[in-house]
Amino acid sequence: MKHLPQIVELERRDPRRNMCRFYRLELERDLLGAVLALRSWGRIGTCGQTKVLAFSTDGEAQAELLRWERQKRRRGYVDRRPYSLRFDAQNAEIISA
């Protein structure tokens, strides 16, 4: 793996179920040379939770990242949409564009 860090950001939204979730996968290298796979998840707008796993090789870490990504996409997660937020002062609310 030549290009660290690698980041995948997914989200799942379903207004009928009041569901707004995020899932972030990231690969980084630590100071000792091990590859770290970071998984963060939770409700959009919160810090959520993070779990870190260390791998000795790039290939192992990449395979795990792809496995997690496939699993989340099967459950309905899609690529995170970029947001441009603006504040409507008259109605005192935040609007996503």
N, C-alpha and C positions, 0 to 999 in steps of 0.2 A: 504494500500500500504506500504510494508515494505522496499522496495529498492528504495529510492530516491537518486539521480536523475535518471529519466528514459529518455533516449534520442532515438529519431528516426531520421535518416538522409536519405533523399531521394533526387534524382536528376532526371532531365529529359533532354535528349540531342537529338537534331535533327539537324544534320549539314545542311540538305537541307533548313531548315527554320532559320538557324543561331540561334538556341535555345540551351542555356546551362543554365539551372535553377537549383537552389537548394531549398530545403524546409526542415527545421529542427524543430522538436517538442521536447520540453523538459519539464519535471516536476521537480520542486524544492520546498522546503519548506522555507518560509521566517522566520524572527526572531520572529514573533508573532504566528507562528504555522499554518498559512494559506498555502494552496498548490497553487503554481503559475504555470500556464501553459504558457510557452514561445513559440511563433511561430516566426520563422525567415525565410525570403524568399528573393530571388533575383537572379541576374545573378551570375553564378559561377565566383569567382575571385573578387567579390565586397563584401562590408559589408552587403548590402541588407537592409531590414527593419525588425523591431522586434515589436511584439505586446505582451503585458503581460496581462493575465486575472487571477484574484484571485478566488479561490474556497474554501469553508469552509470544504469540506470533500474530502478525497482521492478518493472516488468512483465517485464523480462528475467530478473531474479533469481527472481521468482515462477514463471515458466515452467520454469526450470531445476530449481527445487525440486520442482515437480510431476512433472517428467520422471523425476528420480531416485527419487521416492517410488513412482511407478507401476512402475518397473523392479524395485525391491526387493520390492514386493508380489507381482509376477508370480513372483519367485523364492522365495516362501514366507514372507517377513517379515510379521509382524503387529504391531499396536500393543503397545507394552511394557506388561506387567502390573505394577501396583503391588505392591510386596512389603512385607510386615511381617515382619521377622526377629526371631527370639527364640533365645536360647541355652539348650540343654538341658545343664545342668551335670552331671547324673548320667551322661549318655552322652557328654559333651564333644563336642557337635556343634551346628551352627547349623541351624535348621529354618525354612523359609519357610512362612508361613501363607497 
